[in-house]
Amino acid sequence: MANFKVVISDPASKKAYQKEVEQAPSGLMGKKIGEKVSGSGLGLEGYELEITGGSDSDGFPMRGDIEGPARKKVILTSPPGYKPKDAGKRKRKSVRGNTISQDIAQVNVKVVKAGAKKLEEIMGKKEEKSEVKDAEKAEAKGEKAEAKPAEKPAKKTEQKTPMGEGGQEAPKEEKPAENAEEQSAKAESKMGVKKLEDQEKKTKDME
């Protein structure tokens, strides 16, 4: 016989757990949505569960307002099976009845009465795994902090000559050339000095 996938919701912790069980020993066969069952058939000793819904192997959901286990095509105005976008809109959809049969693949239940052990312990989800992971992360962070690379020496800054347009070096500044008038004036002044020196020599020779 096929198995059920049971989704167990815990309102106290607001967590959900999945468990796969055989159909016959589970105690769910023939039960209807809204009925309460013992959790012993699911391995949850001391727990009391309420059936809230389910779906068949093709994904069609169960509805509590449709009697029987068969799949039926009915006009729906609300979920499950149909969620209207506009208020008052209706649509014909295929859904399963409210009774669990061998065609049902998933059953949804919620905890009404808790047992002595917590669901985390029973379902095998221990806190030790998370603690080990946290310790490994802390060690990895410590190793990364120790293995930091040495600081690179600062690069020497080289003084570069300023570049002009076109990527070439800028030409050095040159003094402006003297005008022709200035050159001639300097030449005349030099000639006048020479003439005076010549006259002084002649006067000394005459004496």
Secondary structure, 3 states (H helix, E strand, C coil): CCEEEEEEEECCCCEEEEEEEEHHHHCCCCCECCCEEEHHHHCCCCCEEEEEEEEECCCCEECCCCCCCCEEEEEECCCCCCCCCCCCCCEEEEEECCECCCCEEEEEEEEEECCCCCHHHHCCCCCHHHHHHHHHHHHHHHHHHHCCCCCCCCCCCCCCCCECHHHCECCCCCCCCCCHHHHHHHHHHHHHHHHHHHHHHHHHHHC
